[in-house]
Amino acid sequence: MTPIIEHLCYRGSTVTSSGALRVVDPLFERAVRFASAVRKVLEVHVTTGTIKKVVADRGFGFIAAEDGKEYFFHRGGLDSSLDFDRLMGGEKVNFEIEQSPKGPRANRVSAA
């Protein structure tokens, strides 16, 4: 156990004005700094809808949501519970709405 203490003392220790040795784990200190820098709150809107149209040869489709809006989705945004190649339209789905450069779109689409 002594080598661990010596290693921590060497890499991340400071001596306070009272002469006491303060040992700081560099990995813990980095984690705390990183956590305090990331304080951004992400809002996720999960809603329910129905697959309206699938463009199979292009790999995308549209979902008619319960809020009356239509959302674009890409085959890469489907959860493993759905197989893009078997979608016909009319399937009930849950999805998250995210912002994209072209406007809101459905992501993490899963079977309802």
trRosetta pair geometry for C-beta under 8 A, 3 or more apart (Angstrom, degrees):
i j d omega theta_ij theta_ji phi_ij phi_ji
1 4 5.8 -53 -163 33 49 113
1 5 6.6 44 146 -16 75 105
2 5 5.7 -58 -148 39 37 109
2 6 6.1 34 156 -19 71 107
3 6 5.6 -55 -143 40 33 111
3 7 6.1 37 156 -23 67 106
4 7 5.7 -55 -148 35 29 112
4 8 6.4 25 155 -14 65 106
5 8 5.9 -55 -146 39 31 108
5 9 6.1 31 155 -20 65 109
5 23 7.4 -60 -153 -116 74 158
6 9 5.6 -56 -145 39 30 112
6 10 6.2 31 156 -21 64 108
7 10 5.8 -57 -147 36 27 111
7 11 6.2 7 163 -4 65 113
8 11 6.3 -65 -138 46 27 97
8 12 6.1 -49 -171 49 65 96
8 13 6.7 91 130 -52 68 99
8 23 5.1 51 132 -168 116 117
8 24 7.8 -178 179 68 96 31
8 25 6.1 -42 -134 -95 116 66
9 12 7.9 -94 -123 59 10 55
9 13 4.2 4 -152 -28 54 149
9 21 6.8 -6 -130 177 109 133
9 23 5.8 -58 -85 -107 66 105
10 13 7.0 35 -17 13 14 110
11 26 5.5 -73 136 -25 117 130
12 23 6.8 77 94 -170 87 58
12 24 4.3 -107 149 78 113 81
12 25 6.3 126 71 -121 154 8
12 26 4.5 -163 -64 -54 137 83
12 29 6.7 -173 -154 -2 141 140
13 21 5.8 -6 -173 -173 123 96
13 22 6.5 154 -158 80 68 51
13 23 5.0 -27 -101 -104 94 61
13 24 6.9 167 -91 21 38 73
14 21 7.8 156 82 -156 36 53
14 22 5.1 -15 63 61 83 105
14 24 7.2 21 3 -1 96 115
15 19 6.6 -13 -178 -144 105 33
15 20 7.3 159 -156 78 62 34
15 21 5.9 -34 -103 -101 71 60
15 22 7.4 169 -99 16 19 81
16 19 7.0 -44 74 24 73 18
16 20 5.0 -1 40 57 116 85
16 21 7.8 -151 6 -79 83 13
16 22 5.7 80 -39 -23 102 116
24 28 7.3 -137 180 70 70 107
24 29 5.3 46 163 -55 114 128
25 28 3.9 65 80 12 110 112
25 29 6.5 175 84 -14 56 84
26 29 5.6 -54 -143 38 33 113
26 30 6.3 34 157 -20 66 105
27 30 5.7 -54 -148 36 31 111
27 31 6.4 32 153 -20 64 106
28 31 5.6 -55 -148 36 32 112
28 32 6.4 31 154 -19 66 105
29 32 5.8 -54 -148 35 31 110
29 33 6.5 31 153 -18 64 106
30 33 5.7 -54 -148 37 32 112
30 34 6.2 31 154 -19 65 108
31 34 5.7 -56 -146 38 30 111
31 35 6.2 29 156 -19 66 108
32 35 5.8 -54 -143 37 30 110
32 36 6.3 22 160 -14 64 109
33 36 6.1 -62 -147 40 27 104
33 37 6.4 25 155 -20 63 110
34 37 5.8 -59 -149 35 30 110
34 38 6.5 9 159 -3 66 110
35 38 6.2 -67 -145 46 29 97
36 39 7.0 -2 -174 -49 41 107
44 96 5.4 -41 -167 -141 96 122
45 96 6.5 123 71 -156 52 65
45 97 4.6 -23 76 41 112 106
46 94 6.1 13 -179 178 103 103
46 95 7.1 175 -147 91 64 26
46 96 5.5 -38 -92 -90 68 69
47 65 5.3 26 127 -153 135 120
47 66 6.4 -149 178 35 104 98
47 67 6.5 -48 -153 -13 150 111
47 94 7.3 173 90 -151 29 62
47 95 6.5 -26 62 65 73 72
47 96 8.0 121 17 -111 72 25
47 97 6.4 27 11 -29 117 110
48 65 7.3 122 86 -151 37 72
48 66 5.4 34 77 -17 84 125
48 92 6.8 0 -174 -174 102 94
48 93 7.2 166 -152 89 59 42
48 94 5.5 -34 -97 -98 71 67
48 95 8.0 133 -104 19 26 71
48 112 5.7 71 -138 -109 105 140
49 63 4.4 93 104 162 138 106
49 64 5.5 178 -171 87 109 42
49 65 3.9 -68 -83 -102 126 48
49 66 6.0 -136 -86 -21 65 67
49 71 7.2 157 18 29 170 112
49 92 7.6 173 96 -149 29 56
49 93 6.0 -22 68 64 73 86
49 95 6.7 -37 29 24 109 114
49 106 7.7 -103 42 -97 139 143
50 63 6.8 156 75 -160 31 73
50 64 5.2 -16 61 60 87 95
50 90 6.2 -17 -176 -145 112 28
50 91 6.9 154 -154 75 65 36
50 92 5.8 -36 -97 -97 74 54
50 93 7.1 138 -109 18 23 83
51 54 6.5 12 172 -52 121 100
51 61 6.2 7 -157 139 98 142
51 62 7.8 118 -162 83 56 46
51 63 5.9 -48 -101 -104 45 75
51 87 5.7 -122 -177 -169 167 118
51 88 7.9 111 97 71 133 43
51 89 5.2 -134 113 -125 97 42
51 90 6.4 -34 66 25 88 26
51 91 4.6 25 14 48 120 87
51 93 6.2 74 -45 -10 86 126
52 61 7.4 164 60 166 67 96
52 62 4.8 -42 60 97 112 94
52 63 6.2 151 0 -129 92 17
52 64 4.3 94 -62 -24 121 98
52 70 6.6 -47 18 -131 156 106
52 89 6.4 1 161 -145 16 100
53 61 5.6 -172 97 -157 56 84
53 62 4.8 23 48 39 94 102
53 89 6.2 15 -94 -104 30 122
54 61 4.0 -28 -106 -97 55 131
54 84 7.7 162 -153 -171 125 75
54 87 4.8 151 -83 106 154 113
54 88 7.2 -112 20 -142 137 9
54 89 5.9 -137 -2 -59 98 85
55 58 4.4 -8 126 43 115 111
55 59 7.5 -30 95 33 84 26
55 60 5.5 3 55 68 106 72
55 61 6.0 177 14 -84 68 62
56 59 7.6 36 -173 -69 30 37
56 84 7.6 144 -127 148 75 92
56 85 7.0 77 -145 -125 113 56
56 87 8.0 178 -87 65 94 92
59 74 6.4 26 133 -162 92 77
59 75 4.4 -81 -170 0 86 124
59 76 7.9 39 163 -19 119 80
59 84 7.2 20 -144 167 66 152
60 72 6.4 -6 179 -172 123 92
60 73 6.5 167 -158 88 75 47
60 74 5.0 -37 -103 -106 92 58
60 75 6.7 -104 -76 -22 44 76
61 72 7.8 154 88 -155 34 52
61 73 5.7 -16 66 61 77 92
61 87 6.8 -91 -35 117 166 147
62 70 5.3 4 -179 -178 118 108
62 71 6.8 152 -157 76 66 38
62 72 6.0 -37 -101 -99 73 47
62 73 7.2 157 -102 16 22 81
63 70 6.9 157 77 -157 45 58
63 71 4.9 -18 58 60 98 92
63 73 5.8 50 -17 -15 110 122
63 93 6.3 -86 -127 62 131 127
63 95 6.4 111 67 14 175 152
63 106 5.1 45 23 -34 137 159
63 109 7.2 -167 -59 -119 146 129
64 70 5.7 -28 -99 -101 60 78
65 68 7.0 -36 82 30 81 23
65 69 5.2 -1 45 63 118 75
65 70 7.2 -172 7 -93 84 24
65 71 6.0 55 -35 -6 115 111
69 104 7.9 23 142 81 145 133
71 95 7.1 -170 90 98 148 145
71 97 6.6 -113 -114 -112 148 92
71 104 6.3 -66 -121 120 101 94
71 105 5.8 131 -176 -148 92 37
71 106 4.2 104 125 -36 129 97
72 102 7.7 -7 37 98 154 122
72 103 7.9 95 16 80 120 99
72 105 4.6 -47 72 -125 90 99
72 106 6.8 -168 84 18 37 83
73 77 5.1 -126 -164 73 88 131
73 78 7.3 89 157 -63 124 78
73 95 7.0 -91 -91 -135 134 154
73 105 6.4 147 -87 175 47 92
73 106 4.0 -40 -78 70 105 108
73 107 7.3 174 -128 -74 89 38
73 109 5.4 36 -150 -40 152 145
74 77 5.0 95 59 -1 74 104
74 105 7.6 22 -10 166 89 139
75 78 5.9 -34 -165 0 47 118
75 84 4.2 17 -133 -102 106 161
77 95 7.9 49 145 -145 115 115
77 105 7.5 -142 -69 135 169 109
77 106 6.3 133 130 109 144 71
77 107 4.3 -105 -149 -128 119 59
77 108 6.5 -70 -177 -24 81 31
77 109 5.6 69 123 0 91 100
78 82 4.7 -105 -171 78 117 114
78 83 8.0 133 140 -99 149 10
78 84 5.6 -168 1 -63 160 93
78 109 5.0 -43 -111 67 58 103
78 110 7.8 128 -168 -79 60 47
79 82 5.9 81 62 16 73 94
79 108 6.0 47 -62 -169 97 58
79 109 6.1 -142 -2 84 84 45
79 110 3.7 8 24 -88 149 88
79 111 7.6 -115 70 0 120 67
81 110 5.0 58 45 -154 128 86
81 111 4.6 -114 133 10 122 103
82 86 8.0 -152 -175 64 65 99
82 87 6.8 32 -179 -68 110 108
82 91 7.6 127 -124 133 117 155
82 93 7.2 9 -71 -112 147 117
82 109 6.4 -39 28 113 153 95
82 110 6.5 -164 -16 -133 108 37
82 111 5.7 156 -65 -48 91 86
83 86 4.3 48 86 18 109 111
83 87 7.3 -168 89 -32 57 76
84 87 5.9 -40 -157 2 38 116
87 91 6.2 -93 -136 10 85 139
88 91 7.3 112 48 -30 73 101
91 111 7.0 -70 172 -121 117 82
92 111 7.4 68 86 -167 71 62
92 112 3.9 -76 129 46 99 129
93 109 5.2 3 175 -170 138 93
93 110 6.5 147 -159 75 83 32
93 111 6.3 -65 -110 -111 68 29
93 112 5.4 -156 -110 -28 10 96
94 109 7.5 159 82 -152 45 47
94 110 5.3 -19 61 64 93 88
94 111 7.7 14 17 97 85 19
94 112 5.0 125 -32 -92 83 81
95 106 4.1 4 156 -161 151 106
95 107 6.7 129 -174 55 97 30
95 108 6.2 146 -147 81 62 65
95 109 4.4 -10 -97 -100 110 70
95 110 7.2 163 -79 19 59 62
96 106 7.2 125 67 -158 44 57
96 107 5.2 -41 72 71 96 82
96 108 4.7 33 14 49 111 116
97 104 5.2 3 -175 -172 104 118
97 105 7.5 152 -150 74 61 25
97 106 6.6 -40 -97 -97 58 53
97 107 7.7 128 -119 22 12 83
98 104 7.0 153 79 -148 29 67
98 105 6.2 -30 65 63 78 75
98 106 8.0 101 21 -143 80 11
98 107 4.8 1 9 11 124 131
99 103 7.5 -84 -147 -180 66 23
99 104 5.9 -46 -99 -94 54 63
99 105 8.0 101 -142 18 13 76
100 103 6.5 -6 62 60 84 33
100 104 7.2 125 18 -124 81 14
100 105 4.9 11 -2 7 130 121
102 105 7.4 51 74 -47 94 119
106 109 5.4 54 144 -71 116 108
